Amino acid sequence: MVHWADYMAEKIIQEMGDKEEYVVESGITPSGYVHIGNFREFFTAYIVGHALRDRGKKVRHIHIWDDYDRFRKVPKNVPSEWKEYLTMPVREVPDPWGCHDSYAEHFMSLFEEEVARMGIEVDFLYASDLYKSGEYAEDIRLALEKRGEIKAILDKYRERAKQPPLEESWQPVMVYCPKCRKEAEFVSWDGEWKVAYKCSHCGSEGETDIREGNVKLRWRVDWPMRWAHFGVDFEPAGKDHLAAGSSYDTGSEIMEKVFGKPAPLTLMYEFVGIKGQKGKMSGSKGNVILLSDLYEVLEPGIIRFIYAKHRPNKELKIDLGLGLLNLYDEFDKVERIYFGLGKAKNPEEEEELKRTYELSMPKVPKRLVAQAPFRFLVNLVQMPHLDESGIIEVLKKQGHLPDKLTEEDLERIRLRICLAKNWVEKYAPGNVKFSILKKVPELDLNQDILEAMEEVAAWLEAHEEFTVDELNNVIFDVAKKRNINSKEWFKALYNVFIGKDRGPRLASFLASLDRQFVIRRLRMEA
């Protein structure tokens, strides 16, 4: 089965022809926090570019920050006084939190740092710089020249949607007042480089040169202009942009009839959410999960894997609860399969899993880096007597890690220990959390259970070295010998150590504790 990114890469080559360089694009308006839903657009562009590179093609991934868009509304988490900056470019609105040069930069810098941790190479381009440098000046002038054609295209789609046509005074551009920087009224264009304006905010009026960057294309014209300007071959889009008559349809026609080039290929991506969270995430509302939040509990490679294995047109719900443990298990299994240390159900599935892993990684490791099982780490990090080195020793002793570890191995293990601690603290349900009882509990245990506990204690006393399987067999055998119900037996043992009816896998758990402590506790000694 062909991976969706490979399918898209082949389609681009077939339809766009053999090119010296292919351009994939993503873009976001930094009007709020850039969340894990926004990241799907970015990653979809990246992974299709990855698939093109794997075919020996040169690829440029550009990410356009639409930081020259208007500041449209004051979000809930921003002081109401910021209404005085409405209609200014978001790049020129002050940062309400005072830590960056502007409102837009506050959100852009965080996302750029997050992406850097992914190991993904991308060219971040800023609309504010592109407009102010005069980069788009010729494109803006062309749009003004072709105003009638652009309006006719937009009106055609508006008619289909049973909307009234655009006003006769409509222009494909808007103007930022050179003095107060708020949106001003477009008055006229001289047919060359000058646009006359009138500002209702500060009362100024006059002319501004298109090359100075105060004249900006409106969204439905700006998008196809960018495609033409940078020679974009592929850009994913949300379903709102791909609905009939929406910005992709109008953009495609404007691209062909005004800019004289074929529209790029696209791929619709669905929303991303968190399992159990209601409603759509919104960067301006603040109800968002960021990549930074995922980094607290997931390795970068696993985050990439989540997005790579799901087709973009399928809604994605990330489970930060118990499902996260299954996700680690799944990823580790796929990684072992890739390095020939595991098997899938059949050859077809194996190839698909290997390819998904390959596409998840900007650079595939040369070997399998040591995998500390996350599910077991969740238990180990809750044991107060184990520090980082103690946890590593337990993992070695129980056969989860090799005796010799490289610095690369240790770096990954340390990261997973930290992530497991974070998960227990932030997302683990109550039935996963536990603490070792400091005092011997007062329990009404029958004689058979007490005798069985003594036999396990005696066995541990006689065996300084043992495997988890050996201990597990002893635990089951002493109960079976006395016809103790398994459920009753395990319940008693969990209550003796953690005061709960259930807990982590018993043999692994007891083997992780200090042997003398386990012996004393089984004998109900202080």
N, C-alpha and C positions, 0 to 999 in steps of 0.2 A: 504494500500500500504506500503510495507516494505521500510524503509529508506536504501539508498545505503550503508551506513556504517554498518548497521545491516546485510545486505545481505553478505557483505565482511567478517564480523566477523564469521558468520555461515560457510561460505566456508572455512575459515582458520581452524576452529575447525574440520570440516569434513575431510579436506585433510591433515592436519598436525597432526591430532590425539589429544587426550586429554593430554595436557602437564602441567607440574608444573608451567611453566612460558612461556609466549609468548613474542617474541621480534619483535617490529616494528621499522623500521629504516627510517631515512631521511638523506640526505647529500648534502652539497654544497661546492664548491670551493670558498673561499673568495678572488676572484680576482677583486672584485668591490663591490659596494653597493648591499646588499641583499634586493631585492625589493619584491613587493606584488605578483609578479609571482612566485618567488622562495618560498614564504611563502605557496603557494598552496601545494607544495610537503610536507612541514613540517606539515601543518594542516591536510592533507589527512591521513598521518601516525598517527597523534594524534587522529583524530576522530574515526578511525578504532580501535585504542587501547582503546578508550573510550567505544566503543560498546562491545569490548571483556570484559572490566572490568564490564560493566553492566550485563554480563552473569556470574559474579562471578569469572572471571579468573584473575590471576596475570599477569600484563603486564609491560614490560620495554620498554620505548621509548628512543632509542639512536639516537642522531644526530651527524653524523660524519663530522667534519670540515676537508676538504681535504686541509689543510694548508701546506702539504708537496709536493704539486704539484709545477711544475716549474712556474716561473714568465715568461710568454710567450711573452707578448707584453706590451708596455707602453701605458696606456689609455690616452685619450685626456685631461683629467683633471689632469694629472701628469706631472711634468717637464721632458723634453726630456732627461735630464742628467741621469734619472733612467734607461736608456738603459744599463748602466754599470752593472746593477744587473740582467739582463736577464739570464735565466736558473737556477737561484738560487731558493731555496724553498721560496714560498711566505711568509712563517712565518719568514724568515731571511732577507727579504728585508726591509730596513728602512722605517718608516712611512713618506711620503712626507709632511704631515701636522704637524709632530712633536708632536702629542698629545698621541701617543701610542708607545709601544715598537717595533712594526713592522707594515708593510703594511697590512698583514692579520689580525692582531689584531684590527686595525682601523675599519675594517668592521665587524668582529666577535663580538666585544664588543657591538656595537650599536644594532645588531640583538638580542643578548642575553638580553639586557635591554628591547627591545621591546617585546620580548616573555614573559619576566617576568611580564609585565603589563597585559598580557593575562590570567595570573593565571594558565598557563600550566606547568606541571612538566615534565622535560626531562633531560636526561643525555647527556651533551655536551662532546663529545670525540674529541681529537685532533690527527690527523694522525701523526703530527710531534712528539708528545710525544709517541705515540704507536710504531712508528718505532725506535725512539732513545732509548726507554727503552728496546728494544729487544723483545717486546710483539709478534711481527710478525715473529721473526727469524726462527722458525720451519716451518712456512708457506712459507717463501721465499725459504728456502732450498728445500722444497717439490716441489715448482714450478720449480726450477732449475733442479731437478731430472727428472721431467716430462716435460721438455722443448719440447721434440719431440712431445709428445701427444698434448700439448697446441698449438704448431705451426700448427700441422695437423688440429686441429679444426678450428683455425683462417683461415688457407688457404682454407679449404672447403667452408667457407662462402665467402671468397674473390673470389673464382672461380665462385660461384653462382652469385656474383655481377659483374662478368667479369672484375675482378681486378687481377693484377699479384700476384703471391705468395710472401710471405715475404722472404727477403734475407736469405740465409743459415746461415749467421752470427747473425741473429736475436736472441735476448734473452728476456725472460719475465721480465727482470729487467733493471733498469737504475742505474747509480752510481753518487752520489754527491761527488765531490772532497773534501777530508777531510781538505785540506788547503784553497782553495779559495771559496769553497762551490758551485761552478758552476757544471753543468753537465759534467761529464768526460766520456771517452770512456771505455766500458767494454772490457777487454782483455781476461780473462779466470776465471774459477772457479775450485778450487782444489778438489771438490767433498765433502768437509766438510764445513768449515765456512769462508774460505778466498776467496775473489774476487780480482783479479788483475785489475788495472785500469791505464789509461794514460790520463792526463789532457792537452788539447790543449790551455787552457786559461792561466794557470800559469806555465805549463811545468813540473809539478810534476808527478811522477808515483810511483807505489808500490802496496801494498795490503791493503785491509780493511776488518775487520771482520764483517760478516753479522749482528752479535749481537750488533755492535756499532751504527747501524742505518743509515749508508751512502748508503746502497743498498735498493732501493725502487722498488716495483712491478709496472709494467705499468698498465694503467687504466683498460684494458680489463681483466687483471688477478687480479688486486687489488680488483675490485668490488666483484667477486665471492669468493675471499679469505675472505673478510669481512663477507659475508653471512655465510660462514662455521665457521669462527672464533667465531662469536657472536651468532650463531644459529638463524639467522634472519628468521622470518616466513612471513613477509610482508614488502614490500618497494614499494611505488608508483614511477612512472617514467614518464618523459616527452615523447612525441611521437617520438622524435629523438632517444631516447634510446630503443624504442619498435618497431621501424620499422623492417621489415624483414631483418635478417642478422646483426642487430645492436648489441650493447653491451649486451642487455638482452639475446638475443638468444645465443650469444657466451658464455656469462657468465653462463647461465643455463647448457650448455653442459660441460663447464670446471668444474662447481660445482659438477656435477654428476660423471664425468669420472676421475677427478683429486683429488677432495676433498671428493668424496664418499658420498655426501649428496644431497637430493632433493633441487632444487632451490626454493626460497621463492615465494609466490604469489605476484602478482603486480596488479596495476591499473593505466591505462594511464590517465594523467591529461593534460588538454589543457591550453593554454596561458591565462593569466589574463592581462587586459589592462584597460585604462581609456576611458570612452565614449568620442569620439571626438578627441582622440589622435591618430595620425598616426604612423605606424611602431611598431616593436617589441621593448620592453624595453631591455636595456642592461646595466648591472652594470658597465661595463668598459667604456661604452660610456657616461654614466652619465644622460641619458634621462629616468630617473626612478622615480616612485612613491614608497616611502617607507612606512612601517607601521607607522613610525613617522608622515608622512604626513596625513595618515588616522586618527591617534589619534588626530589631530588638529580639526577634525570636527565630529568624530564618537566615540561613547562609545565602549570600548573593546568588550562588548557583541554583539554589532551590527556588528562589523567586523567579529567576529566568526560566527555569523548568516549568513552573506553573503556567506561565504565559505561552511557552513554546508548545506544550502538549495539548492545549485547548484551541480548537478552531476559533478564530476571532469572531465569527458570526454567532457563536453560542455564548449565552450569558454565563459569566464566571462568578462563582461565589467562593471566596476563600474562607476556609474554616480555621479559625485561630483557637478553637477549643480542642476537644479530643481528636478531631480529624487531623490536627497538625501532626500528631504522633504517627498516624497512618501515612501522611505525606512524606515524612522523613524515611519511614520504612520503604516506601515506594521508590523514592529517589535513590536511596542507597542500593536497592536491588537493581535498578536500571543502570546505575554507575558500575556495579560489579559485572553486569551483563556486557556492558561496553568493553570492559577490560578482560573479557573472557573468563570471568570467575563466577559466572552464574548462567542460568538458562531460562529462556522464555518458554511459553506453551508450545510455540511452533516457530519455524524459521521466518515466516512472514512477520510475526509479531516481534521477533528478535531484531530484525532489520529496522522495523519502524521505531522501536525503543532506542536502538543505537543512534539512529538519525536524530531523534528528538533530543537526546543527550548532547550530541555533537553540535546541533543548532543552538542549544541552550548556552553553550560555552564560547565566549569570544576567542579563548585559547584553551584547547583541550589539554589537561595535564598529561605528562609523558607516562605516568604510571598511576595506579590507584593510590591516592593519598589515604592514610589510615582513617577509617570510619568508626568513630565512637558512637555506639547505638544510642540515639537520642532518647528513646523510650526508657532505657535503663538509666541514662544520665539523670532523667527527671527524678528517679528514686535516690540516686547517689548524692545529688546536690542537697537533698533534704536531711542528710545524715550529718549532724553537727561535728562528729569526730573526724570527718574526712575533709581535708583541704584539697587543693588542686592536685598536688603530687600524690596524695592518698587515693584520690579518685582514679588517677592514671594507673596506680599500682593494682587496684581492685580490677580494673578493666583488663590489665595484662594477666592477672592471676586467673580470671574467669574465661580467658581465651578470646576476648574481644579485640585485643591489640597485640601486635608482635612485640617481642622483648626489646628489639632495637628500633628506635624511632628517630627519624630525621627531624630537623628543625621545621620542615614543611609539615610533617605529620603533627608535631607538637602544636604548631600554630593553629591548625584546624581543630585539634582536640580542645585546646584552650578556648577557642571561639565557641565551640559547641557547649562546653561547660557553662560559659557565660550566658549563652542563649537559653539553655535549659533553666538556669536560675531565673532569668527574666520571665520565661513562660510560666513557671510555677507561681511566681509573684503576681503576674498580670492576668493570666488567662486560665490557669488550671482549675477545673471544677473541684468542689470540696472533697469528692470521693477519691481524688488523686493525691491530695495533700495529706501529710501525716507528720508526726513528730515522735521521737523516741521517748517513752515514759522515763522520767528520771527516777521515780520511785516504783518499788514493786507494787502492782495494783492489788487491791483486795477483791479476789474473785472466788466464787463458789464452784470449784472444779471437782469433778468426781475422781475417785481413786484410780480408775483406769487411765484417765488423761494424765494425772500426776505421775503415774508409773511410766507412761509413754514418754513424757517430758524428761524424766530421769534417765531413761534409756538413751534418748538422743544426746543428753548432756554427757553421759558416760562415753558414748561413741566419739563425741567431739574431743573429750579429754584424752582419748587414746589416739587421736589422729590430728597431728599438727598440720599436715598437708592433706588436702582432699579436693575433689572436683565438686562442682555444683550438682552434677548428675548423681554422684555418690551420696551426697547429703540428701538430695531429693528422694532417692530410693530408701534411705534410712527413715525419713519422715513418714513415707507411705507404709513401709513395712511394720514399724512399731504400732501403728494404728490398726493395720489389717490383722496383726497378731492378736489384738485385743477386741476385735470387732467394733472398733470405734467408728462411728459415722464420719465420713470425710468432711462434710460440711461443719459438723460440730467440732471436730478436731482442729481444722484450720481457723475457725472462729475463735477458739480458745487461744491458739498461738498468737493470732493477731492482737487479741485483747491483752495478752501478757506483755507484748512489746510496744504496741502503739495505741492501745485503748480503743480500737475500732474492730468491727466485725469482719472487715475486708481490708486488703492492702495490696502492696506489690507482690510479684512472684516470690513465694515464700523462701525457697531454697537459695535463690540469688540474693535476696534481701538479707537472710541470716548469714550467708557467706561473706557479705560485705561488712558486717559488724565485727567488732573486736571479739575474738573467739572466747576469751575468758569472760567477757561481759555476757555473751549468749549462754555460756554454761551456768553462770550464777543466776541469770534471770530464769532459765528453764527450771532451776531448783528453787525458784522463788526466794532467793537470798538477796539481801540488801547489797 
